[in-house]
Amino acid sequence: MTRSLNVVSPFSFESKIVELEKRLQALEINKEEDIMTLLRVLETKTTERRGSA
C-alpha cells in the first residue's frame, strides 16, 4: 500500500518555515537598502538646490 504524498512531514513543514523566514529577511534587507538609496538621492537633490540658490 502506498502512502499519500499530500501528507506534510514535520521536517518539510519546518524547512518551509525556514525558507519563508529567509525570504522575509531578504525583503527586510532590500527595504533597508531602498530607504538608504532614497535618502542618498534626497541628500544629493538638497545639496544641488543649495548650490544653485
N, C-alpha and C positions, 0 to 999 in steps of 0.2 A: 504494500500500500504506500502510495506517495503522499508526502506532506504538502499542504497548500503553501504556495510561495508568498501568499498575501500576509502571512503571519510575520510580524516585525519582531526580530530578536532584540533583546535589551542592548546587545552590542551595537547593532546597526542604528538603533534609536539614539544611543549615546553618541555615536560617531556623527550622526546627523546634527545633533545639538552642537557639537564641537565645530562642525563645518559652518553652521549658521552663526555661531559666535565669532568665528574668524571673519566671515563676511561683514558682520556688524562692525568689528574693529576696523576693517579696511574702509568702510564707509565713514567712520568717525575720522580716520586719518585723512581721507580725501576731503571731508568737510573742513577740517582744520587747515589743510593746505589751501583750499579755495578761499577761506577767510583771510589767510595771510597774503595771498595774491591780491585780493581786493583791497586790503589795507595798503599794500605797496603801491597799487595803482592810484588810490586816493591820495596818498602822500606825494606821489610824483605830480599829480594834477594840481594839488595845492601849492607845491613848490613852483611849478610852472606859472601859475597865476600870480604868485607873489613876485616872481621875477619880472613879469610883464607889467605889473602895476606901477 
